[in-house]
Amino acid sequence: MLMKKKQLLMATLVIALGAAVAVNWYYTKNPLEASTETTSVTEEVSGTLGESLSVGSSAVDQNVTEVTQSVMANADFFTKERLKRDEAYDEIIESIEDMAEKENISQQEEEKITALLANYSRNMKTQSDTESLITAKTGSDCIVVINGEACQIIMEKNSLNDTVILQITEIIEKNTNISAKNLTIIEAK
């Protein structure tokens, strides 16, 4: 009977974790896909500009190349940081699952492990949802890191102004129950 409860508990946690990962993946699709679309649009625009402006088209092409490289560098930064964060969460969850698989754990320990795993899954989902809301509201990519009662947000370079900061603060206060005094917002370099 106890073994079936453990198996049911583990199956439920694995399904919850899978759902959290799927939601995270859905809302944080690879920014490189978006920058590739931007590149093709800018190439089309630069081609049109190059045809209409016979003088200085090489300067336009150079500016488009610089902007495209900047977009790709930002996308790489945010992709790498999300990957690092996801790997860290995977390691933590794996450690928690290893603790849960021990044979001689008490009911109280099992409940603590279940609560811990649920907390990490909820934290992952909250971060992912918050990133999606901020990106939708501001039009800029971001990374949200929630540590207990504190929240740090990394925004794209040159994306912060008073309006964006106010929008981010509202999103954080409504969706995470973290107050503005525990919120840090910075721009990526």
N, C-alpha and C positions, 0 to 999 in steps of 0.2 A: 504494500500500500504506500509506504514511504517512497519507494523507488518510483512508482508511477507519478506521485506528486512532483518529485524532482524532475522527472522526464517532461511532465506537462509544463512545469515552471520553465525549464530550459527551452522547450519548444516555443512557449509564449514569448520569452525574452528574445530568442533568435528571430522570430517573426517581427517583433517590435523593432529590433535593431535593423532588420532588412527593410522595413517600412521607412525608418528614419533615414537610412542611406539612400533609398530610392527617392524620397522627397528632397533630400539634400542634393542629389545628382540632378533632379529635375529643375530645381530652382537655381542651381549654380552651374548651368551648362558652360562648357569650355568657352572662355572669352576669346580664344583664338578663332573660333568659328565666326564670331561677331566681327573681329578685326579683319578677317579675310573678306567678309562681305563689304566692309568699309573700304578695303583696299580696291576691290573691283569697282565700286562706285566712284572712288576718287580717280581711278585710272580712266573711267569713262568720262568723268567731268574734265580731267586734265586734257584728254584727247579732244574734247569739244572746245575747251579753252584754247588749246594749241592751234586748232583750225581757225578760230575766230580772231586770235591774236597772232599775227605773223611775227611780230617783234617780241622778244623776251619769253618765248615759249620754253626755253631751257631753264629759265629761272623758275617758272611755274612748275616744271617737272622736278626740279631740285627741291622746292618747297613741299610738293606732294610726297616725295621720297622721305624727307625729314619728318613730316607729320606721320606718315605710315610707320616709320621706324619707331617713333615715340609711342604710337598706339600699341605696336607689337611688344615693346619693352614693358609697358604698363601691364599688358595682358599676361606676359610671362611672369611678372612679379606676383600678380594676384593668383595666377594658376599655381605657381610654386608654393605660395603661402597656404593656399587651401589644401594642397596635397600634403604639406608638412603637418597641418592641423589634423587632417583626416587620418594620417598615419599614427599620430600621437593618440588620438581617440581609439583607433583600432587596437593599439597596444594596451591601452588601459582596459578596454572592454575584454580583451583576451585574458588579461590578468584576472579580472573579476570572474570571468567564466571558469578559469582554472580553479579559483578558490571555491566556486560553487560545485565543482565536480568532485571535491574531496569527499571521501566516504563518511568520515566521522565528524560531521558538522551538526551543531545543534539547530533547533528550529529558530532560535533567536538569531544565530549567525546567518542562517539561510534568509531570514527576513531582511537583515541588514544588507546582505549581498544583493538581494532583489531590489531593495530601495536604491542602492548605489547605482546599479545598472539602469534602473528606470530614470534616475536623476541625470546620468550621462546621456541617455537617449533623448530626454526632454531638452537638455542643454544643447545638443547638436541640432535638434529641430528648431529650437528658438533662434539660435545663431543663423541658421539657413534662412528661416522665414524673415528674420530681421534684415539680413543682407538683401533679400529679394525686394522687400518693401522700400528700403533705402535706395536701391538701384532704380526701382520703378519711379520713385518720387523725385529723385535728383538727376537721373540720367547718367550717373557716374558709378563705376564699379567700386566695390568696397569689401573689406573684410571686417567681420564683427567677432570680437573675442569677449566672452562673458566668463568672469571668474567670480563666482559667488554673488556679492552685491555690487561688483564693479564691472564696467563695460568699457572696452577700448575699441575704437573704430578707426580703421585706416582707409582713407579716401584716395581717389586718383589725384594726381598732381594737378594743380590749378583748378580744383573743383569746389573749393570751400569759399563761401561768402556768408554773410549774416543770415540770409534766407535759408540756405542749405543747412546751416548749423541749427537753426530753429526747427526746420523740418525733421532733421535727424533726432533732435532732442524730443520732439513730440512722439515720434515713432518708438523710441526707446522707452519713454515713460509709459506709453499705452500698452506696449506689447511685452515688456520684460519686468515691470514693476521695479525698475532701477531708477533712482532719482537722478536729476541732472547734475547734482554735486558729485556723483560717483561715475560720471561719464567723461571720457577723454576722447577727443576727436583730433586726428592728425592727418596730414597729407603724406603720401608716399613721395620719396625723392626721385 
